[in-house]
Amino acid sequence: GYLYYNTVRCDFNSSDLKDIEFIRSEYFNKLELTRFSSSLGKFVGYTEFGVKQAENWNKDPSVLAAWRAQKETYCKHNIEVD
């Protein structure tokens, strides 16, 4: 069989939002295909397929805006929790 999954994480250096990095990675059979990093503000591809996906997503301002907002939406909410 095949295994596809994604991970979402926040790397905290402090509780200040500017010191937090939001990262979302997509994997297929344990190989990372793409990653969105709030530090870069865009997607990066790590395979031939991932590079194509990243290029397509990076061309769409609404996709980038939605993922950039996740730093505050997802990570900021978890500051108090974690």
mmCIF file of the N, C-alpha and C atoms, coordinates in Angstrom:
data_MODEL
# 
_entry.id   MODEL 
# 
loop_
_atom_site.group_PDB 
_atom_site.id 
_atom_site.type_symbol 
_atom_site.label_atom_id 
_atom_site.label_alt_id 
_atom_site.label_comp_id 
_atom_site.label_asym_id 
_atom_site.label_entity_id 
_atom_site.label_seq_id 
_atom_site.pdbx_PDB_ins_code 
_atom_site.Cartn_x 
_atom_site.Cartn_y 
_atom_site.Cartn_z 
_atom_site.occupancy 
_atom_site.B_iso_or_equiv 
_atom_site.pdbx_formal_charge 
_atom_site.auth_seq_id 
_atom_site.auth_comp_id 
_atom_site.auth_asym_id 
_atom_site.auth_atom_id 
_atom_site.pdbx_PDB_model_num 
ATOM 1   N N  . GLY A 1 1  ? 0.803  -1.175 0.000  1.00 0.00 ? 1  GLY A N  1 
ATOM 2   C CA . GLY A 1 1  ? 0.000  0.000  0.000  1.00 0.00 ? 1  GLY A CA 1 
ATOM 3   C C  . GLY A 1 1  ? 0.860  1.258  0.000  1.00 0.00 ? 1  GLY A C  1 
ATOM 4   N N  . TYR A 1 2  ? 0.170  2.363  -0.024 1.00 0.00 ? 2  TYR A N  1 
ATOM 5   C CA . TYR A 1 2  ? 0.807  3.671  -0.035 1.00 0.00 ? 2  TYR A CA 1 
ATOM 6   C C  . TYR A 1 2  ? 0.405  4.446  1.208  1.00 0.00 ? 2  TYR A C  1 
ATOM 7   N N  . LEU A 1 3  ? 1.270  5.335  1.618  1.00 0.00 ? 3  LEU A N  1 
ATOM 8   C CA . LEU A 1 3  ? 0.996  6.138  2.811  1.00 0.00 ? 3  LEU A CA 1 
ATOM 9   C C  . LEU A 1 3  ? 1.199  7.610  2.490  1.00 0.00 ? 3  LEU A C  1 
ATOM 10  N N  . TYR A 1 4  ? 0.134  8.394  2.627  1.00 0.00 ? 4  TYR A N  1 
ATOM 11  C CA . TYR A 1 4  ? 0.203  9.850  2.470  1.00 0.00 ? 4  TYR A CA 1 
ATOM 12  C C  . TYR A 1 4  ? -0.206 10.467 3.802  1.00 0.00 ? 4  TYR A C  1 
ATOM 13  N N  . TYR A 1 5  ? 0.545  11.439 4.264  1.00 0.00 ? 5  TYR A N  1 
ATOM 14  C CA . TYR A 1 5  ? 0.174  12.142 5.491  1.00 0.00 ? 5  TYR A CA 1 
ATOM 15  C C  . TYR A 1 5  ? 0.822  13.517 5.501  1.00 0.00 ? 5  TYR A C  1 
ATOM 16  N N  . ASN A 1 6  ? 0.320  14.374 6.366  1.00 0.00 ? 6  ASN A N  1 
ATOM 17  C CA . ASN A 1 6  ? 0.944  15.681 6.545  1.00 0.00 ? 6  ASN A CA 1 
ATOM 18  C C  . ASN A 1 6  ? 1.080  15.962 8.026  1.00 0.00 ? 6  ASN A C  1 
ATOM 19  N N  . THR A 1 7  ? 2.015  16.821 8.333  1.00 0.00 ? 7  THR A N  1 
ATOM 20  C CA . THR A 1 7  ? 2.242  17.234 9.713  1.00 0.00 ? 7  THR A CA 1 
ATOM 21  C C  . THR A 1 7  ? 2.172  18.748 9.790  1.00 0.00 ? 7  THR A C  1 
ATOM 22  N N  . VAL A 1 8  ? 1.722  19.228 10.921 1.00 0.00 ? 8  VAL A N  1 
ATOM 23  C CA . VAL A 1 8  ? 1.681  20.661 11.195 1.00 0.00 ? 8  VAL A CA 1 
ATOM 24  C C  . VAL A 1 8  ? 2.335  20.859 12.541 1.00 0.00 ? 8  VAL A C  1 
ATOM 25  N N  . ARG A 1 9  ? 3.248  21.811 12.613 1.00 0.00 ? 9  ARG A N  1 
ATOM 26  C CA . ARG A 1 9  ? 3.898  22.064 13.895 1.00 0.00 ? 9  ARG A CA 1 
ATOM 27  C C  . ARG A 1 9  ? 4.239  23.545 14.032 1.00 0.00 ? 9  ARG A C  1 
ATOM 28  N N  . CYS A 1 10 ? 4.409  23.943 15.281 1.00 0.00 ? 10 CYS A N  1 
ATOM 29  C CA . CYS A 1 10 ? 4.851  25.291 15.604 1.00 0.00 ? 10 CYS A CA 1 
ATOM 30  C C  . CYS A 1 10 ? 6.148  25.163 16.395 1.00 0.00 ? 10 CYS A C  1 
ATOM 31  N N  . ASP A 1 11 ? 7.182  25.792 15.919 1.00 0.00 ? 11 ASP A N  1 
ATOM 32  C CA . ASP A 1 11 ? 8.447  25.828 16.658 1.00 0.00 ? 11 ASP A CA 1 
ATOM 33  C C  . ASP A 1 11 ? 8.470  27.115 17.467 1.00 0.00 ? 11 ASP A C  1 
ATOM 34  N N  . PHE A 1 12 ? 8.472  26.963 18.790 1.00 0.00 ? 12 PHE A N  1 
ATOM 35  C CA . PHE A 1 12 ? 8.427  28.102 19.704 1.00 0.00 ? 12 PHE A CA 1 
ATOM 36  C C  . PHE A 1 12 ? 9.823  28.415 20.211 1.00 0.00 ? 12 PHE A C  1 
ATOM 37  N N  . ASN A 1 13 ? 10.275 29.643 20.012 1.00 0.00 ? 13 ASN A N  1 
ATOM 38  C CA . ASN A 1 13 ? 11.496 30.123 20.651 1.00 0.00 ? 13 ASN A CA 1 
ATOM 39  C C  . ASN A 1 13 ? 11.163 30.999 21.850 1.00 0.00 ? 13 ASN A C  1 
ATOM 40  N N  . SER A 1 14 ? 9.949  31.521 21.853 1.00 0.00 ? 14 SER A N  1 
ATOM 41  C CA . SER A 1 14 ? 9.406  32.298 22.961 1.00 0.00 ? 14 SER A CA 1 
ATOM 42  C C  . SER A 1 14 ? 7.897  32.364 22.739 1.00 0.00 ? 14 SER A C  1 
ATOM 43  N N  . SER A 1 15 ? 7.189  33.024 23.624 1.00 0.00 ? 15 SER A N  1 
ATOM 44  C CA . SER A 1 15 ? 5.749  33.151 23.445 1.00 0.00 ? 15 SER A CA 1 
ATOM 45  C C  . SER A 1 15 ? 5.377  34.329 22.546 1.00 0.00 ? 15 SER A C  1 
ATOM 46  N N  . ASP A 1 16 ? 6.363  35.073 22.071 1.00 0.00 ? 16 ASP A N  1 
ATOM 47  C CA . ASP A 1 16 ? 6.129  36.190 21.158 1.00 0.00 ? 16 ASP A CA 1 
ATOM 48  C C  . ASP A 1 16 ? 5.887  35.633 19.754 1.00 0.00 ? 16 ASP A C  1 
ATOM 49  N N  . LEU A 1 17 ? 4.826  36.049 19.103 1.00 0.00 ? 17 LEU A N  1 
ATOM 50  C CA . LEU A 1 17 ? 4.449  35.522 17.801 1.00 0.00 ? 17 LEU A CA 1 
ATOM 51  C C  . LEU A 1 17 ? 5.567  35.650 16.765 1.00 0.00 ? 17 LEU A C  1 
ATOM 52  N N  . LYS A 1 18 ? 6.365  36.695 16.843 1.00 0.00 ? 18 LYS A N  1 
ATOM 53  C CA . LYS A 1 18 ? 7.445  36.870 15.868 1.00 0.00 ? 18 LYS A CA 1 
ATOM 54  C C  . LYS A 1 18 ? 8.545  35.822 16.018 1.00 0.00 ? 18 LYS A C  1 
ATOM 55  N N  . ASP A 1 19 ? 8.586  35.150 17.173 1.00 0.00 ? 19 ASP A N  1 
ATOM 56  C CA . ASP A 1 19 ? 9.594  34.116 17.424 1.00 0.00 ? 19 ASP A CA 1 
ATOM 57  C C  . ASP A 1 19 ? 9.054  32.707 17.206 1.00 0.00 ? 19 ASP A C  1 
ATOM 58  N N  . ILE A 1 20 ? 7.916  32.595 16.547 1.00 0.00 ? 20 ILE A N  1 
ATOM 59  C CA . ILE A 1 20 ? 7.293  31.300 16.306 1.00 0.00 ? 20 ILE A CA 1 
ATOM 60  C C  . ILE A 1 20 ? 7.306  31.016 14.810 1.00 0.00 ? 20 ILE A C  1 
ATOM 61  N N  . GLU A 1 21 ? 7.616  29.768 14.474 1.00 0.00 ? 21 GLU A N  1 
ATOM 62  C CA . GLU A 1 21 ? 7.576  29.345 13.075 1.00 0.00 ? 21 GLU A CA 1 
ATOM 63  C C  . GLU A 1 21 ? 6.498  28.277 12.907 1.00 0.00 ? 21 GLU A C  1 
ATOM 64  N N  . PHE A 1 22 ? 5.617  28.481 11.941 1.00 0.00 ? 22 PHE A N  1 
ATOM 65  C CA . PHE A 1 22 ? 4.585  27.513 11.575 1.00 0.00 ? 22 PHE A CA 1 
ATOM 66  C C  . PHE A 1 22 ? 5.111  26.718 10.391 1.00 0.00 ? 22 PHE A C  1 
ATOM 67  N N  . ILE A 1 23 ? 5.051  25.388 10.488 1.00 0.00 ? 23 ILE A N  1 
ATOM 68  C CA . ILE A 1 23 ? 5.554  24.523 9.422  1.00 0.00 ? 23 ILE A CA 1 
ATOM 69  C C  . ILE A 1 23 ? 4.527  23.445 9.113  1.00 0.00 ? 23 ILE A C  1 
ATOM 70  N N  . ARG A 1 24 ? 4.195  23.287 7.847  1.00 0.00 ? 24 ARG A N  1 
ATOM 71  C CA . ARG A 1 24 ? 3.326  22.200 7.402  1.00 0.00 ? 24 ARG A CA 1 
ATOM 72  C C  . ARG A 1 24 ? 4.063  21.418 6.333  1.00 0.00 ? 24 ARG A C  1 
ATOM 73  N N  . SER A 1 25 ? 4.189  20.118 6.529  1.00 0.00 ? 25 SER A N  1 
ATOM 74  C CA . SER A 1 25 ? 4.889  19.249 5.584  1.00 0.00 ? 25 SER A CA 1 
ATOM 75  C C  . SER A 1 25 ? 3.951  18.168 5.078  1.00 0.00 ? 25 SER A C  1 
ATOM 76  N N  . GLU A 1 26 ? 4.109  17.804 3.807  1.00 0.00 ? 26 GLU A N  1 
ATOM 77  C CA . GLU A 1 26 ? 3.373  16.695 3.199  1.00 0.00 ? 26 GLU A CA 1 
ATOM 78  C C  . GLU A 1 26 ? 4.360  15.581 2.879  1.00 0.00 ? 26 GLU A C  1 
ATOM 79  N N  . TYR A 1 27 ? 3.940  14.349 3.182  1.00 0.00 ? 27 TYR A N  1 
ATOM 80  C CA . TYR A 1 27 ? 4.797  13.188 2.960  1.00 0.00 ? 27 TYR A CA 1 
ATOM 81  C C  . TYR A 1 27 ? 4.068  12.135 2.143  1.00 0.00 ? 27 TYR A C  1 
ATOM 82  N N  . PHE A 1 28 ? 4.827  11.385 1.370  1.00 0.00 ? 28 PHE A N  1 
ATOM 83  C CA . PHE A 1 28 ? 4.328  10.211 0.675  1.00 0.00 ? 28 PHE A CA 1 
ATOM 84  C C  . PHE A 1 28 ? 5.347  9.107  0.875  1.00 0.00 ? 28 PHE A C  1 
ATOM 85  N N  . ASN A 1 29 ? 4.918  8.004  1.479  1.00 0.00 ? 29 ASN A N  1 
ATOM 86  C CA . ASN A 1 29 ? 5.814  6.883  1.785  1.00 0.00 ? 29 ASN A CA 1 
ATOM 87  C C  . ASN A 1 29 ? 7.100  7.346  2.480  1.00 0.00 ? 29 ASN A C  1 
ATOM 88  N N  . LYS A 1 30 ? 6.933  8.156  3.505  1.00 0.00 ? 30 LYS A N  1 
ATOM 89  C CA . LYS A 1 30 ? 8.014  8.650  4.372  1.00 0.00 ? 30 LYS A CA 1 
ATOM 90  C C  . LYS A 1 30 ? 8.945  9.661  3.698  1.00 0.00 ? 30 LYS A C  1 
ATOM 91  N N  . LEU A 1 31 ? 8.650  10.076 2.486  1.00 0.00 ? 31 LEU A N  1 
ATOM 92  C CA . LEU A 1 31 ? 9.466  11.044 1.765  1.00 0.00 ? 31 LEU A CA 1 
ATOM 93  C C  . LEU A 1 31 ? 8.758  12.393 1.779  1.00 0.00 ? 31 LEU A C  1 
ATOM 94  N N  . GLU A 1 32 ? 9.427  13.422 2.276  1.00 0.00 ? 32 GLU A N  1 
ATOM 95  C CA . GLU A 1 32 ? 8.808  14.748 2.314  1.00 0.00 ? 32 GLU A CA 1 
ATOM 96  C C  . GLU A 1 32 ? 8.705  15.297 0.898  1.00 0.00 ? 32 GLU A C  1 
ATOM 97  N N  . LEU A 1 33 ? 7.472  15.660 0.517  1.00 0.00 ? 33 LEU A N  1 
ATOM 98  C CA . LEU A 1 33 ? 7.216  16.209 -0.811 1.00 0.00 ? 33 LEU A CA 1 
ATOM 99  C C  . LEU A 1 33 ? 7.304  17.728 -0.820 1.00 0.00 ? 33 LEU A C  1 
ATOM 100 N N  . THR A 1 34 ? 6.562  18.353 0.104  1.00 0.00 ? 34 THR A N  1 
ATOM 101 C CA . THR A 1 34 ? 6.509  19.811 0.167  1.00 0.00 ? 34 THR A CA 1 
ATOM 102 C C  . THR A 1 34 ? 6.508  20.268 1.613  1.00 0.00 ? 34 THR A C  1 
ATOM 103 N N  . ARG A 1 35 ? 6.862  21.534 1.794  1.00 0.00 ? 35 ARG A N  1 
ATOM 104 C CA . ARG A 1 35 ? 6.821  22.151 3.120  1.00 0.00 ? 35 ARG A CA 1 
ATOM 105 C C  . ARG A 1 35 ? 6.439  23.615 2.962  1.00 0.00 ? 35 ARG A C  1 
ATOM 106 N N  . PHE A 1 36 ? 5.538  24.065 3.842  1.00 0.00 ? 36 PHE A N  1 
ATOM 107 C CA . PHE A 1 36 ? 5.259  25.493 3.964  1.00 0.00 ? 36 PHE A CA 1 
ATOM 108 C C  . PHE A 1 36 ? 5.900  25.954 5.259  1.00 0.00 ? 36 PHE A C  1 
ATOM 109 N N  . SER A 1 37 ? 6.669  27.000 5.191  1.00 0.00 ? 37 SER A N  1 
ATOM 110 C CA . SER A 1 37 ? 7.314  27.577 6.366  1.00 0.00 ? 37 SER A CA 1 
ATOM 111 C C  . SER A 1 37 ? 6.911  29.039 6.475  1.00 0.00 ? 37 SER A C  1 
ATOM 112 N N  . SER A 1 38 ? 6.424  29.431 7.651  1.00 0.00 ? 38 SER A N  1 
ATOM 113 C CA . SER A 1 38 ? 6.042  30.834 7.825  1.00 0.00 ? 38 SER A CA 1 
ATOM 114 C C  . SER A 1 38 ? 7.267  31.742 7.795  1.00 0.00 ? 38 SER A C  1 
ATOM 115 N N  . SER A 1 39 ? 8.429  31.211 8.098  1.00 0.00 ? 39 SER A N  1 
ATOM 116 C CA . SER A 1 39 ? 9.653  32.028 8.020  1.00 0.00 ? 39 SER A CA 1 
ATOM 117 C C  . SER A 1 39 ? 9.957  32.415 6.578  1.00 0.00 ? 39 SER A C  1 
ATOM 118 N N  . LEU A 1 40 ? 9.718  31.488 5.655  1.00 0.00 ? 40 LEU A N  1 
ATOM 119 C CA . LEU A 1 40 ? 9.922  31.784 4.236  1.00 0.00 ? 40 LEU A CA 1 
ATOM 120 C C  . LEU A 1 40 ? 8.687  32.437 3.626  1.00 0.00 ? 40 LEU A C  1 
ATOM 121 N N  . GLY A 1 41 ? 7.514  32.094 4.158  1.00 0.00 ? 41 GLY A N  1 
ATOM 122 C CA . GLY A 1 41 ? 6.259  32.636 3.638  1.00 0.00 ? 41 GLY A CA 1 
ATOM 123 C C  . GLY A 1 41 ? 5.820  32.009 2.337  1.00 0.00 ? 41 GLY A C  1 
ATOM 124 N N  . LYS A 1 42 ? 6.363  30.814 2.041  1.00 0.00 ? 42 LYS A N  1 
ATOM 125 C CA . LYS A 1 42 ? 6.011  30.130 0.806  1.00 0.00 ? 42 LYS A CA 1 
ATOM 126 C C  . LYS A 1 42 ? 6.258  28.637 0.947  1.00 0.00 ? 42 LYS A C  1 
ATOM 127 N N  . PHE A 1 43 ? 5.863  27.905 -0.097 1.00 0.00 ? 43 PHE A N  1 
ATOM 128 C CA . PHE A 1 43 ? 6.066  26.461 -0.153 1.00 0.00 ? 43 PHE A CA 1 
ATOM 129 C C  . PHE A 1 43 ? 7.401  26.149 -0.809 1.00 0.00 ? 43 PHE A C  1 
ATOM 130 N N  . VAL A 1 44 ? 8.007  25.045 -0.379 1.00 0.00 ? 44 VAL A N  1 
ATOM 131 C CA . VAL A 1 44 ? 9.233  24.540 -0.976 1.00 0.00 ? 44 VAL A CA 1 
ATOM 132 C C  . VAL A 1 44 ? 8.992  23.077 -1.323 1.00 0.00 ? 44 VAL A C  1 
ATOM 133 N N  . GLY A 1 45 ? 9.419  22.654 -2.517 1.00 0.00 ? 45 GLY A N  1 
ATOM 134 C CA . GLY A 1 45 ? 9.293  21.270 -2.935 1.00 0.00 ? 45 GLY A CA 1 
ATOM 135 C C  . GLY A 1 45 ? 10.602 20.526 -2.764 1.00 0.00 ? 45 GLY A C  1 
ATOM 136 N N  . TYR A 1 46 ? 10.507 19.239 -2.412 1.00 0.00 ? 46 TYR A N  1 
ATOM 137 C CA . TYR A 1 46 ? 11.705 18.425 -2.178 1.00 0.00 ? 46 TYR A CA 1 
ATOM 138 C C  . TYR A 1 46 ? 11.821 17.249 -3.130 1.00 0.00 ? 46 TYR A C  1 
ATOM 139 N N  . THR A 1 47 ? 10.821 17.038 -3.965 1.00 0.00 ? 47 THR A N  1 
ATOM 140 C CA . THR A 1 47 ? 10.844 16.008 -4.998 1.00 0.00 ? 47 THR A CA 1 
ATOM 141 C C  . THR A 1 47 ? 10.384 16.670 -6.288 1.00 0.00 ? 47 THR A C  1 
ATOM 142 N N  . GLU A 1 48 ? 10.486 15.952 -7.393 1.00 0.00 ? 48 GLU A N  1 
ATOM 143 C CA . GLU A 1 48 ? 10.035 16.513 -8.667 1.00 0.00 ? 48 GLU A CA 1 
ATOM 144 C C  . GLU A 1 48 ? 8.556  16.888 -8.588 1.00 0.00 ? 48 GLU A C  1 
ATOM 145 N N  . PHE A 1 49 ? 7.736  15.994 -8.047 1.00 0.00 ? 49 PHE A N  1 
ATOM 146 C CA . PHE A 1 49 ? 6.314  16.278 -7.880 1.00 0.00 ? 49 PHE A CA 1 
ATOM 147 C C  . PHE A 1 49 ? 6.101  17.427 -6.891 1.00 0.00 ? 49 PHE A C  1 
ATOM 148 N N  . GLY A 1 50 ? 6.840  17.426 -5.791 1.00 0.00 ? 50 GLY A N  1 
ATOM 149 C CA . GLY A 1 50 ? 6.712  18.463 -4.776 1.00 0.00 ? 50 GLY A CA 1 
ATOM 150 C C  . GLY A 1 50 ? 7.078  19.843 -5.286 1.00 0.00 ? 50 GLY A C  1 
ATOM 151 N N  . VAL A 1 51 ? 8.089  19.918 -6.124 1.00 0.00 ? 51 VAL A N  1 
ATOM 152 C CA . VAL A 1 51 ? 8.499  21.206 -6.704 1.00 0.00 ? 51 VAL A CA 1 
ATOM 153 C C  . VAL A 1 51 ? 7.370  21.769 -7.569 1.00 0.00 ? 51 VAL A C  1 
ATOM 154 N N  . LYS A 1 52 ? 6.719  20.893 -8.352 1.00 0.00 ? 52 LYS A N  1 
ATOM 155 C CA . LYS A 1 52 ? 5.600  21.343 -9.192 1.00 0.00 ? 52 LYS A CA 1 
ATOM 156 C C  . LYS A 1 52 ? 4.432  21.827 -8.339 1.00 0.00 ? 52 LYS A C  1 
ATOM 157 N N  . GLN A 1 53 ? 4.128  21.067 -7.281 1.00 0.00 ? 53 GLN A N  1 
ATOM 158 C CA . GLN A 1 53 ? 3.051  21.471 -6.376 1.00 0.00 ? 53 GLN A CA 1 
ATOM 159 C C  . GLN A 1 53 ? 3.365  22.819 -5.733 1.00 0.00 ? 53 GLN A C  1 
ATOM 160 N N  . ALA A 1 54 ? 4.580  22.968 -5.225 1.00 0.00 ? 54 ALA A N  1 
ATOM 161 C CA . ALA A 1 54 ? 4.980  24.212 -4.568 1.00 0.00 ? 54 ALA A CA 1 
ATOM 162 C C  . ALA A 1 54 ? 4.880  25.396 -5.527 1.00 0.00 ? 54 ALA A C  1 
ATOM 163 N N  . GLU A 1 55 ? 5.321  25.208 -6.759 1.00 0.00 ? 55 GLU A N  1 
ATOM 164 C CA . GLU A 1 55 ? 5.241  26.287 -7.747 1.00 0.00 ? 55 GLU A CA 1 
ATOM 165 C C  . GLU A 1 55 ? 3.793  26.712 -7.974 1.00 0.00 ? 55 GLU A C  1 
ATOM 166 N N  . ASN A 1 56 ? 2.898  25.739 -8.096 1.00 0.00 ? 56 ASN A N  1 
ATOM 167 C CA . ASN A 1 56 ? 1.481  26.057 -8.305 1.00 0.00 ? 56 ASN A CA 1 
ATOM 168 C C  . ASN A 1 56 ? 0.894  26.797 -7.109 1.00 0.00 ? 56 ASN A C  1 
ATOM 169 N N  . TRP A 1 57 ? 1.153  26.315 -5.906 1.00 0.00 ? 57 TRP A N  1 
ATOM 170 C CA . TRP A 1 57 ? 0.608  26.961 -4.706 1.00 0.00 ? 57 TRP A CA 1 
ATOM 171 C C  . TRP A 1 57 ? 1.193  28.354 -4.519 1.00 0.00 ? 57 TRP A C  1 
ATOM 172 N N  . ASN A 1 58 ? 2.476  28.520 -4.809 1.00 0.00 ? 58 ASN A N  1 
ATOM 173 C CA . ASN A 1 58 ? 3.128  29.823 -4.628 1.00 0.00 ? 58 ASN A CA 1 
ATOM 174 C C  . ASN A 1 58 ? 2.636  30.870 -5.623 1.00 0.00 ? 58 ASN A C  1 
ATOM 175 N N  . LYS A 1 59 ? 2.034  30.436 -6.724 1.00 0.00 ? 59 LYS A N  1 
ATOM 176 C CA . LYS A 1 59 ? 1.477  31.365 -7.717 1.00 0.00 ? 59 LYS A CA 1 
ATOM 177 C C  . LYS A 1 59 ? 0.138  31.945 -7.284 1.00 0.00 ? 59 LYS A C  1 
ATOM 178 N N  . ASP A 1 60 ? -0.504 31.322 -6.306 1.00 0.00 ? 60 ASP A N  1 
ATOM 179 C CA . ASP A 1 60 ? -1.854 31.720 -5.906 1.00 0.00 ? 60 ASP A CA 1 
ATOM 180 C C  . ASP A 1 60 ? -1.806 32.543 -4.617 1.00 0.00 ? 60 ASP A C  1 
ATOM 181 N N  . PRO A 1 61 ? -2.007 33.856 -4.702 1.00 0.00 ? 61 PRO A N  1 
ATOM 182 C CA . PRO A 1 61 ? -1.928 34.715 -3.517 1.00 0.00 ? 61 PRO A CA 1 
ATOM 183 C C  . PRO A 1 61 ? -2.904 34.320 -2.411 1.00 0.00 ? 61 PRO A C  1 
ATOM 184 N N  . SER A 1 62 ? -4.074 33.795 -2.781 1.00 0.00 ? 62 SER A N  1 
ATOM 185 C CA . SER A 1 62 ? -5.049 33.418 -1.750 1.00 0.00 ? 62 SER A CA 1 
ATOM 186 C C  . SER A 1 62 ? -4.595 32.182 -0.980 1.00 0.00 ? 62 SER A C  1 
ATOM 187 N N  . VAL A 1 63 ? -3.938 31.255 -1.650 1.00 0.00 ? 63 VAL A N  1 
ATOM 188 C CA . VAL A 1 63 ? -3.394 30.073 -0.962 1.00 0.00 ? 63 VAL A CA 1 
ATOM 189 C C  . VAL A 1 63 ? -2.294 30.507 0.001  1.00 0.00 ? 63 VAL A C  1 
ATOM 190 N N  . LEU A 1 64 ? -1.390 31.349 -0.465 1.00 0.00 ? 64 LEU A N  1 
ATOM 191 C CA . LEU A 1 64 ? -0.299 31.817 0.405  1.00 0.00 ? 64 LEU A CA 1 
ATOM 192 C C  . LEU A 1 64 ? -0.839 32.604 1.599  1.00 0.00 ? 64 LEU A C  1 
ATOM 193 N N  . ALA A 1 65 ? -1.820 33.463 1.363  1.00 0.00 ? 65 ALA A N  1 
ATOM 194 C CA . ALA A 1 65 ? -2.403 34.254 2.457  1.00 0.00 ? 65 ALA A CA 1 
ATOM 195 C C  . ALA A 1 65 ? -3.035 33.342 3.503  1.00 0.00 ? 65 ALA A C  1 
ATOM 196 N N  . ALA A 1 66 ? -3.718 32.308 3.047  1.00 0.00 ? 66 ALA A N  1 
ATOM 197 C CA . ALA A 1 66 ? -4.361 31.380 3.984  1.00 0.00 ? 66 ALA A CA 1 
ATOM 198 C C  . ALA A 1 66 ? -3.336 30.652 4.839  1.00 0.00 ? 66 ALA A C  1 
ATOM 199 N N  . TRP A 1 67 ? -2.252 30.190 4.231  1.00 0.00 ? 67 TRP A N  1 
ATOM 200 C CA . TRP A 1 67 ? -1.231 29.474 5.011  1.00 0.00 ? 67 TRP A CA 1 
ATOM 201 C C  . TRP A 1 67 ? -0.428 30.421 5.889  1.00 0.00 ? 67 TRP A C  1 
ATOM 202 N N  . ARG A 1 68 ? -0.173 31.628 5.433  1.00 0.00 ? 68 ARG A N  1 
ATOM 203 C CA . ARG A 1 68 ? 0.540  32.599 6.273  1.00 0.00 ? 68 ARG A CA 1 
ATOM 204 C C  . ARG A 1 68 ? -0.268 32.944 7.515  1.00 0.00 ? 68 ARG A C  1 
ATOM 205 N N  . ALA A 1 69 ? -1.579 32.953 7.397  1.00 0.00 ? 69 ALA A N  1 
ATOM 206 C CA . ALA A 1 69 ? -2.446 33.269 8.534  1.00 0.00 ? 69 ALA A CA 1 
ATOM 207 C C  . ALA A 1 69 ? -2.436 32.169 9.589  1.00 0.00 ? 69 ALA A C  1 
ATOM 208 N N  . GLN A 1 70 ? -2.027 30.974 9.221  1.00 0.00 ? 70 GLN A N  1 
ATOM 209 C CA . GLN A 1 70 ? -2.031 29.861 10.165 1.00 0.00 ? 70 GLN A CA 1 
ATOM 210 C C  . GLN A 1 70 ? -1.061 30.058 11.322 1.00 0.00 ? 70 GLN A C  1 
ATOM 211 N N  . LYS A 1 71 ? -0.034 30.830 11.113 1.00 0.00 ? 71 LYS A N  1 
ATOM 212 C CA . LYS A 1 71 ? 0.902  31.095 12.211 1.00 0.00 ? 71 LYS A CA 1 
ATOM 213 C C  . LYS A 1 71 ? 0.164  31.710 13.390 1.00 0.00 ? 71 LYS A C  1 
ATOM 214 N N  . GLU A 1 72 ? -0.649 32.701 13.101 1.00 0.00 ? 72 GLU A N  1 
ATOM 215 C CA . GLU A 1 72 ? -1.404 33.338 14.178 1.00 0.00 ? 72 GLU A CA 1 
ATOM 216 C C  . GLU A 1 72 ? -2.599 32.493 14.601 1.00 0.00 ? 72 GLU A C  1 
ATOM 217 N N  . THR A 1 73 ? -3.319 31.941 13.634 1.00 0.00 ? 73 THR A N  1 
ATOM 218 C CA . THR A 1 73 ? -4.518 31.163 13.936 1.00 0.00 ? 73 THR A CA 1 
ATOM 219 C C  . THR A 1 73 ? -4.194 29.892 14.714 1.00 0.00 ? 73 THR A C  1 
ATOM 220 N N  . TYR A 1 74 ? -3.237 29.129 14.249 1.00 0.00 ? 74 TYR A N  1 
ATOM 221 C CA . TYR A 1 74 ? -2.932 27.829 14.837 1.00 0.00 ? 74 TYR A CA 1 
ATOM 222 C C  . TYR A 1 74 ? -1.916 27.928 15.973 1.00 0.00 ? 74 TYR A C  1 
ATOM 223 N N  . CYS A 1 75 ? -0.818 28.617 15.735 1.00 0.00 ? 75 CYS A N  1 
ATOM 224 C CA . CYS A 1 75 ? 0.258  28.650 16.739 1.00 0.00 ? 75 CYS A CA 1 
ATOM 225 C C  . CYS A 1 75 ? -0.080 29.533 17.929 1.00 0.00 ? 75 CYS A C  1 
ATOM 226 N N  . LYS A 1 76 ? -0.601 30.718 17.654 1.00 0.00 ? 76 LYS A N  1 
ATOM 227 C CA . LYS A 1 76 ? -0.893 31.646 18.758 1.00 0.00 ? 76 LYS A CA 1 
ATOM 228 C C  . LYS A 1 76 ? -1.889 31.037 19.742 1.00 0.00 ? 76 LYS A C  1 
ATOM 229 N N  . HIS A 1 77 ? -2.885 30.324 19.193 1.00 0.00 ? 77 HIS A N  1 
ATOM 230 C CA . HIS A 1 77 ? -3.873 29.660 20.049 1.00 0.00 ? 77 HIS A CA 1 
ATOM 231 C C  . HIS A 1 77 ? -3.204 28.662 21.005 1.00 0.00 ? 77 HIS A C  1 
ATOM 232 N N  . ASN A 1 78 ? -2.163 27.997 20.545 1.00 0.00 ? 78 ASN A N  1 
ATOM 233 C CA . ASN A 1 78 ? -1.522 26.956 21.329 1.00 0.00 ? 78 ASN A CA 1 
ATOM 234 C C  . ASN A 1 78 ? -0.433 27.461 22.276 1.00 0.00 ? 78 ASN A C  1 
ATOM 235 N N  . ILE A 1 79 ? -0.135 28.741 22.248 1.00 0.00 ? 79 ILE A N  1 
ATOM 236 C CA . ILE A 1 79 ? 0.871  29.276 23.179 1.00 0.00 ? 79 ILE A CA 1 
ATOM 237 C C  . ILE A 1 79 ? 0.457  29.011 24.622 1.00 0.00 ? 79 ILE A C  1 
ATOM 238 N N  . GLU A 1 80 ? -0.790 29.328 24.935 1.00 0.00 ? 80 GLU A N  1 
ATOM 239 C CA . GLU A 1 80 ? -1.282 29.120 26.304 1.00 0.00 ? 80 GLU A CA 1 
ATOM 240 C C  . GLU A 1 80 ? -1.440 27.640 26.644 1.00 0.00 ? 80 GLU A C  1 
ATOM 241 N N  . VAL A 1 81 ? -1.787 26.840 25.639 1.00 0.00 ? 81 VAL A N  1 
ATOM 242 C CA . VAL A 1 81 ? -1.994 25.404 25.839 1.00 0.00 ? 81 VAL A CA 1 
ATOM 243 C C  . VAL A 1 81 ? -0.670 24.707 26.132 1.00 0.00 ? 81 VAL A C  1 
ATOM 244 N N  . ASP A 1 82 ? 0.354  25.036 25.347 1.00 0.00 ? 82 ASP A N  1 
ATOM 245 C CA . ASP A 1 82 ? 1.648  24.379 25.488 1.00 0.00 ? 82 ASP A CA 1 
ATOM 246 C C  . ASP A 1 82 ? 2.558  25.101 26.438 1.00 0.00 ? 82 ASP A C  1 
# 
